[in-house]
Amino acid sequence: DQAAFNSHLSSKPVVEMFDWINSANIYSRPAEFYSLDSSPDLVSIRPELATTKDPYVVVRHTNFQDRKVDQGLSALEKVVSAAKNESGTLLCGVYTDPAAPKRLFTIDACESKEYWSNTHVKSEAYVESEKVTKTVGNVTELSFLKMMGGF
């Protein structure tokens, strides 16, 4: 709930993180912050994510053409469903951006870059979602996160 989120934001590690973010020139461009929504049907998460020291994390956001975001969402829902059977895919989630209804985010966390490259993105559902995205998406941007005192 909101009180728990507010408590999280005021915790010492989070305050220190934002102090660091605001005090250093750590970005190649200004930081962007999003408040994203999802539903349980659009997220697959394995408990191993909590104990994996350095998962390979990929954040993708795509802006879709007018009235085409539902096609993208449908294709990505199949990726989440397929990821439930991928032992090395620790998180696969699809998130909407209430501030930009034509934009969808995905977050994938895999046990390694090799697993992401050789298994997750080669799944039939992922390949099909890429075809849909290329057809009805306008712009897709991938961000590859790495552990450096946090992601």
N, C-alpha and C positions, 0 to 999 in steps of 0.2 A: 504494500500500500504506500501511499505518499509519505507517511511518517517514517516508514522503514527506509525509503529512498532518501529522504532528507537526512536521516541518521547516517546513512552510508556516505553521503556527500560531505558530512561534517566530521567523519572519522579521520584520525591523524594521517593514515597512509594516503587517503584521497586528497586531503588538503595539501600534503607535501607534494603529491603528484602535480596538482594544478599550480602550486607555487613554482615548481620546476618548469612546467610547460610555459608559464607566463614570464619566466625570468631568462630563458635561454632561447637562442635562435636555432631551434631544432628542426624547423620545417623548411622545405624548399618552396613552399607557398603558405599562405595563411591557413591555420587550422579550421576545419569545418566540423561542426557538432550537429548531430541529428538526434531526434527523439523518435525511435522507431517502434512500430507495433507488429505483433505477430499473433498467431493462434497456435494451439497445441498441434493441430494437423500439419502445420508448416515448419515444425522443428523436430529434428531427431538428434538426441544427445545421449552419449554414452557416459557412464560414471567414470570411466578411465580418463576422461578429459581433465578431471580434477587432479589427477596424479601424474599426468604426462608432463615432463619437465619443459619441453620445448616443441609443442605441436606446430605443424605448418599451417598457418592461418591465412586464408585468402578472403578478402572482402570485395565483393563486386556490386557495383550499382549500375543500373540500366535505366535510361529514360525511354519510355515507350511512346509510340505514335498515339495520337488522339484515339480514344476508344479501343485501344489494343492491349492495354495492360492486363485485362482478364485472360487473354491468350498466353501472355508471358507467365502469369500466375499459375495457370493450369499446367503448363509445361514444367515449371519449377516445383510444383507440388509433387509431380512424378519423380523428380530427382530426390526429394526428401524421402519419399516412400522407398525408393531403391537404396538410398543410403542406410536405411535401417538394417539392410542385409550386408553391409560392408563393414567388416570388423575393424578396419583401420580408419574409417571415417568417424571421428569422435563427435563432431557437431556438423550438422547441415541444417541451415535455417533460412527461411525466406521472410523478409520484413518489409512492411509498407511504411511509407513516409507520409504522415498526415499533412505535412506542409507542402508536399509535392505529389499529388495523387497519381501522376504518370510514372513515378519512379519506384523501382523495386530494388531492394538490397538482398544479397545472399551473403552468408558467412559460412565458410567451410573451415573446419579444423581437422586435419588428418595427422596420423602418427608421424608422417614424414613427407617431405617434398616428393619423394619417389612414389609413395602410395597415392598422393593426390594426382601426380602426373600419369602414373601407369595404371591406376585402377579407377579412382573416382571419376575423373574427367573422361575416361574411356567407356563408362557405363552407357548402355543404350539410352537411358533416360537423360543423362547429361548431354550426350551428343545431339539428341532430338531437341533439347531445350536450347542449345546453341543455334540450331537451325531456325527455331521459332524466333529467338532473339534477333538474329540477323535479318529476319523477314519483317518483324514488326517493331523492332527497337531502333532508336535513333543513335544513342551514344551509350557505350559500355566502358566502364573504367574499372580496372582491377588494381587492388592494393594488396601487396604482400607484406604481412606483418612479421617482425622478428622480435625476439625477446631481448630487451635491453633495459633491465630494471622494471619490466612490465612491457606490454605490447605497445 
